[in-house]
Amino acid sequence: MNKKVIFITAAAGAMGSSQAQIFSKHGYKIFLTDIDKKKLISLEKKLKIQNSEVSFSLLDVRSESSWKNSVSKCIKEFGQIDILCNNAGANYRTGFDDQTLEMWNNIINIGLTGSFLGIKSTVDFMKKKGGVIINLGSLATLKSSESSPGYSSQKMGLIGLTKSTALAYAKYGIRCNVVSPGHVDTPFIRSDKNYSPNDWSTSIDNPENYNKRLSNIPLGRFLNPDDIAKTVFFLCSDEAEMITGENFVIDGGSSLV
């Protein structure tokens, strides 16, 4: 029986690396992609120590040719792609007055166009046996933030892309869902210093911000990347074979308050 192959974008980040590790533990072949070669090499070594079958490729998700090269390498080495996890995203914490067209384009091109290109580049390899596509959302799939119109548009756009993909490829047994994390404690979140007390999407890297955000999580703790990876794993499993076109919000109840 052939092991399934998962293709992960932004694999050097907290979300992508957690996905790689949980799928590796369950015997999947792992294909890592990112723009950070040093971190990819480090993660590859870590997974190989665990006896994982793993390879990597540099990938700029904004580039169709970069997608073609990475997918070709994956197919050459592993022969198939069963799961695609679109994790790549970008943000600039600026409102309408300060968000330039260049900023807007970069946010949309990485998070939305990049996901579109990923689906276009991999879906043909799933048509014969079926497959799963996961697009990484956020609480911005539910509510907007005035401090980032581009980010809000990108994440809400993923909902439409996901539903269109689910409809278009259901006849091939291909499922597509969004996983939308709430407040996850990651280096990316901690590095964001542009904090506004009333902005749900900002930094937790000081006690005041930390406690403010924590008070808005009914279940009483921040999420960690493994919480999200476990949900992704479930949605890619046979137990979720009838779930498609949905947005799974993993937020400890934050969206309820």
Order of alpha helices (4+ residues) and beta strands (2+ residues): beta-alpha-beta-alpha-beta-alpha-beta-alpha-alpha-beta-alpha-beta-alpha-alpha-alpha-beta
